[in-house]
């Protein structure tokens, strides 16, 4: 068995081992991490040797932590990272470099069509009918996109949304409402096979799938970090949030919206952001929660997107692509049958 795992914001962890009579045998942990003292590397191997191959990540991480000498120092990785790479090896997970990637950045379409395209393209990747894909969204209409399980009346002020021209739509992934003002957000979707995140918890996969964008933001001078469960942030404040949906056919949809610019007063008129929502943020008002990319970089939205595209291509070698006519037609049908219907929008009134 062989597994690799690049810790988001950290180092690469590699493990090789055999499975004999249901037990992990002859494990060899390696990587570009830092570990002191040198002898602690043997602790990692001994901790894994003999563990049942059916052990979950929590059990493996505890065995590794308990097996380390008291003075061991791990830099760039953790016992949890070792557990993830072991589980990925057992699940025969694949890595980014195992795929041919496509990068799509097509002209703007209506918000509902963006959401339908997410479902169509993720399904096609799961079916093997499309290469794994990164798609940047363009906007010429504004929308409030609520999570799959959110209540419309609890999240959106209908008078404020109408006043400022925001359509209200519901996506297939969970998470919170996002105010998508045309020209003022950077949104992208990743459509990947489930094999890429095999062996990871949902929490691990969020950070793993967005590690590339943190690298891109850092290249712009932003001290970007991932804040569990699904926020991208910097010392100046929250930048954006991620949401994810795993489909039954093996496709995974992971999409992110980051604020390029933000009218705080407008946001508070359109969204119902109560005290409970921000009670754990340690701040006085919702208006202070988000710090947009424009204020942190001074660059245009187009320049930021171009840098992020360059980052992804440099890491994974993606080729330019587009949404195919039949994919667009399927998405338009899905808008009519699902995303534009009152039943879908008000599934949680």
ChimeraX attribute file (.defattr): number of C-alpha atoms within 10 A of each C-alpha:
attribute: neighborCount
match mode: 1-to-1
recipient: residues
	/A:1	15
	/A:2	18
	/A:3	23
	/A:4	22
	/A:5	26
	/A:6	19
	/A:7	22
	/A:8	23
	/A:9	17
	/A:10	15
	/A:11	18
	/A:12	18
	/A:13	23
	/A:14	21
	/A:15	21
	/A:16	19
	/A:17	21
	/A:18	17
	/A:19	17
	/A:20	12
	/A:21	9
	/A:22	12
	/A:23	17
	/A:24	22
	/A:25	20
	/A:26	16
	/A:27	22
	/A:28	18
	/A:29	20
	/A:30	16
	/A:31	15
	/A:32	14
	/A:33	16
	/A:34	13
	/A:35	15
	/A:36	12
	/A:37	12
	/A:38	11
	/A:39	12
	/A:40	19
	/A:41	16
	/A:42	14
	/A:43	19
	/A:44	23
	/A:45	21
	/A:46	19
	/A:47	19
	/A:48	26
	/A:49	18
	/A:50	16
	/A:51	17
	/A:52	17
	/A:53	19
	/A:54	13
	/A:55	15
	/A:56	14
	/A:57	22
	/A:58	12
	/A:59	14
	/A:60	25
	/A:61	22
	/A:62	14
	/A:63	18
	/A:64	20
	/A:65	18
	/A:66	14
	/A:67	18
	/A:68	20
	/A:69	13
	/A:70	9
	/A:71	9
	/A:72	16
	/A:73	15
	/A:74	15
	/A:75	13
	/A:76	18
	/A:77	23
	/A:78	19
	/A:79	20
	/A:80	19
	/A:81	26
	/A:82	27
	/A:83	26
	/A:84	28
	/A:85	28
	/A:86	33
	/A:87	22
	/A:88	26
	/A:89	22
	/A:90	20
	/A:91	17
	/A:92	16
	/A:93	20
	/A:94	19
	/A:95	16
	/A:96	15
	/A:97	10
	/A:98	9
	/A:99	17
	/A:100	13
	/A:101	23
	/A:102	20
	/A:103	21
	/A:104	20
	/A:105	17
	/A:106	13
	/A:107	11
	/A:108	15
	/A:109	14
	/A:110	14
	/A:111	26
	/A:112	24
	/A:113	20
	/A:114	21
	/A:115	20
	/A:116	25
	/A:117	24
	/A:118	24
	/A:119	22
	/A:120	20
	/A:121	29
	/A:122	31
	/A:123	24
	/A:124	20
	/A:125	22
	/A:126	25
	/A:127	14
	/A:128	14
	/A:129	11
	/A:130	17
	/A:131	21
	/A:132	25
	/A:133	25
	/A:134	23
	/A:135	24
	/A:136	21
	/A:137	19
	/A:138	20
	/A:139	20
	/A:140	13
	/A:141	16
	/A:142	21
	/A:143	23
	/A:144	22
	/A:145	22
	/A:146	24
	/A:147	20
	/A:148	20
	/A:149	16
	/A:150	19
	/A:151	17
	/A:152	21
	/A:153	13
	/A:154	13
	/A:155	20
	/A:156	22
	/A:157	17
	/A:158	17
	/A:159	11
	/A:160	17
	/A:161	21
	/A:162	12
	/A:163	12
	/A:164	15
	/A:165	15
	/A:166	20
	/A:167	18
	/A:168	20
	/A:169	23
	/A:170	27
	/A:171	24
	/A:172	20
	/A:173	21
	/A:174	16
	/A:175	17
	/A:176	16
	/A:177	24
	/A:178	20
	/A:179	25
	/A:180	24
	/A:181	23
	/A:182	15
	/A:183	16
	/A:184	20
	/A:185	25
	/A:186	24
	/A:187	21
	/A:188	19
	/A:189	24
	/A:190	22
	/A:191	29
	/A:192	29
	/A:193	27
	/A:194	20
	/A:195	17
	/A:196	20
	/A:197	24
	/A:198	20
	/A:199	23
	/A:200	21
	/A:201	11
	/A:202	15
	/A:203	11
	/A:204	18
	/A:205	19
	/A:206	24
	/A:207	23
	/A:208	19
	/A:209	18
	/A:210	20
	/A:211	19
	/A:212	19
	/A:213	19
	/A:214	22
	/A:215	20
	/A:216	21
	/A:217	21
	/A:218	14
	/A:219	14
	/A:220	18
	/A:221	10
	/A:222	18
	/A:223	15
	/A:224	24
	/A:225	23
	/A:226	21
	/A:227	14
	/A:228	11
	/A:229	15
	/A:230	19
	/A:231	20
	/A:232	23
	/A:233	23
	/A:234	20
	/A:235	11
	/A:236	16
	/A:237	14
	/A:238	22
	/A:239	22
	/A:240	24
	/A:241	22
	/A:242	24
	/A:243	21
	/A:244	20
	/A:245	20
	/A:246	20
	/A:247	15
	/A:248	10
	/A:249	15
	/A:250	17
	/A:251	24
	/A:252	27
	/A:253	24
	/A:254	23
	/A:255	23
	/A:256	20
	/A:257	21
	/A:258	24
	/A:259	24
	/A:260	24
	/A:261	18
	/A:262	20
	/A:263	10
	/A:264	14
	/A:265	10
	/A:266	15
	/A:267	20
	/A:268	17
	/A:269	17
	/A:270	23
	/A:271	20
	/A:272	18
	/A:273	19
	/A:274	13
	/A:275	11
	/A:276	8
	/A:277	10
	/A:278	14
	/A:279	12
	/A:280	8
	/A:281	11
	/A:282	8
	/A:283	11
	/A:284	11
	/A:285	14
	/A:286	18
	/A:287	16
	/A:288	12
	/A:289	18
	/A:290	19
	/A:291	22
	/A:292	21
	/A:293	26
	/A:294	17
	/A:295	12
	/A:296	16
	/A:297	15
	/A:298	11
	/A:299	13
	/A:300	12
	/A:301	18
	/A:302	11
	/A:303	11
	/A:304	20
	/A:305	18
	/A:306	12
	/A:307	16
	/A:308	21
	/A:309	21
	/A:310	14
	/A:311	19
	/A:312	18
	/A:313	16
	/A:314	10
	/A:315	12
	/A:316	16
	/A:317	17
	/A:318	20
	/A:319	12
	/A:320	13
	/A:321	16
	/A:322	14
	/A:323	14
	/A:324	10
	/A:325	9
	/A:326	9
	/A:327	16
	/A:328	17
	/A:329	14
	/A:330	15
	/A:331	23
	/A:332	19
	/A:333	14
	/A:334	19
	/A:335	19
	/A:336	13
	/A:337	12
	/A:338	16
	/A:339	23
	/A:340	16
	/A:341	13
	/A:342	11
	/A:343	12
	/A:344	17
	/A:345	20
	/A:346	14
	/A:347	14
	/A:348	13
	/A:349	13
